[in-house]
């Protein structure tokens, strides 16, 4: 029995394509772990939509990036779900609501020290979300009581942006009525 609109929303979200915002990643292996005993990377986050099961093939986007011929290229990381955990409970499947940890067979050093925070996790084969290399931003200054100085942003200034759960440093390339940050 569906009791309220919130329950309806959760059921609808389960049937959507998988979308997880990665907020934490780590390597669970202790130093000097023997090779046959090495576990893959662990990805932590919340399912925004869809569901994930042990055995699913997933993609981390944008994945690894590299400059090739002066142009930034992104390469999704494809891996397999080896286990799912919520709190201390092992799960076969997870749905939207709460935090989960997904154990994968991905090379553990990739996720060490939150190396994949802010990325998106989808089911392999689903449509990829757009990846942006430049964005335009309209901003409004937040008034702070302790700051009496007024600083106008200029071209070349560095700014901090929080996108998903990833803190990024951008550079103001052009300033008009809006900012173009790259």
N, C-alpha and C positions, 0 to 999 in steps of 0.2 A: 504494500500500500504506500503510495506516495503521499506524504503528509503536507508538504508545502512547496512553494516555488523553488526554494533552495535545493530540495531533493531532485526536482525536475531538472534544474540546471546541471547538477552533478551527473545525472544519467545521460543527458545530452552531451556533456563534455567527454564522457567515456568513449563515445562513438566517433569522436573527431580524430583527425590525424595526431599522432603523438607529438607533444611539444613540452620539453622540459628545459627550464632555465637552470643552468649549472651554477651553483653558488659555492661549491667546495670540491676540490679534487685532491687526491693524495695517493701515495704509495704505502701500502700496509706492510711491506716486507722489512724485516730487521736487517741491519748490516750482516754480511757473511751468510745470508740465507743460501742454502744449496740450490742449484739451478732447478732440479725437479720439484722443489718445494715453493718456487716463486709464484706469487699470485699477481694477477693483472691489476691495472689501475682501478681505483674506486672513484665514482662520480656521485656527488651529492647534490640534491636539489629538490624542487617541487614540480610535480606534473601539473602543468597548466591545462592541458587537454589530452585526451586519449588515454591509453593504458599501455603498460609494458609487462612482458612476461619473461621468465627465465627461458633462455634459448633464443630470444629475439635477436635479430641482427639490427644494429643501430648505427647512426652516423652522428658524429660531433661536428658542428659547423660553427664558424668557418673552418675549423680544424687547424692544420699547420699552414703557416704562410712563409713565403720566400720571395725575394726579388729576383725576377728573371728578365734579363735585358732591360733593366731599369723600371720594370712594372711589377707591382705587388700581385702575386698569384696566391690563391687559397686552395688547399687540398683537404677535403673532408677526411676525417678519420673514421674508418669503418671497423666495428668491433662487435663482439657477441656478449650478450648479457649472461653472466655465469651465476649470478645470485642477486637477490634483492633483499634489503633489510630496512625495517622501520623500527626505531628504538632498538630493542633487543630481539625483535621478532623476525625470523626468516619468512619470506613471502614467496609464493609462486608467481603472483601477479600484483601490480600496484595500480591504483586509480588516483584521480585528482584529490588533493587534500592531504596536508601534512608533508613532512620531509622524508625522503628516502635516500638510501645509499645503494648504488648499483655497482656490483663487482663485475668487471669485464675481463677479457683476455688481452686487453691493450697493454703494450709495453709500459711498465710501471713508471719509468723515468719521465714520461710525457706529462703525467698528472702530478708529479712531485711538486710540493710547495704551491698548491693551488694554480698550477700552470694552465688549467683550462677554464678558470672561473670566467663567467660572463658569456660563455659560448652556449649554443643551443643544441639540444639532443633531439633527434627525430628518428623515426623508423626508417631503415634502409629502403630506398625505392620511393618513399613519399616525396612530394614536391618540395624542393628546397626553398626556404625563405630567401628574400633578397639580402645580398651582402653589399654594404655601402662602404666606399673608400673615402668619400667626401660627403659632408652634410651641410645644410644651411640651418642656422639656428637664429631664432628670434629670442631675445632674452629681456628680462626685467630685473633690474638690480634689487637685491634684498637689502632693506635698511637694517643696519646694525648699530645699536646704541653706542657701543664702545668705539666705533670708528667715526671720527669726525672728518677724515680725509675723503675727498671724492676723487676716485681714479677712473678715468675714461679708458676703455679698452681700445687698443690700437693694433694695426697690422703688425704681425710678428710676435705679439704677446702669446704666452702659453696660458691655456685654460684647462681646468679639470672638468671632465664630463663623466657622469655616471650613467652608463647605458647597460640595461639589464642589471647585472650585479658586478659589472666590470668598471673599474675606475680607469679612465684613459686620460692621457695628456694630449691636447690638440693645440695646433698653432693657428692663429687667426691669419688667413691668407688675404682676405678682402673685407673691407668694412664699408657698408652703405647704410641703408635703413635696417639691414639685417647682417648677420655675420656669416661668412663662409669659412668653416673650420676644416682643415685637412690634416 
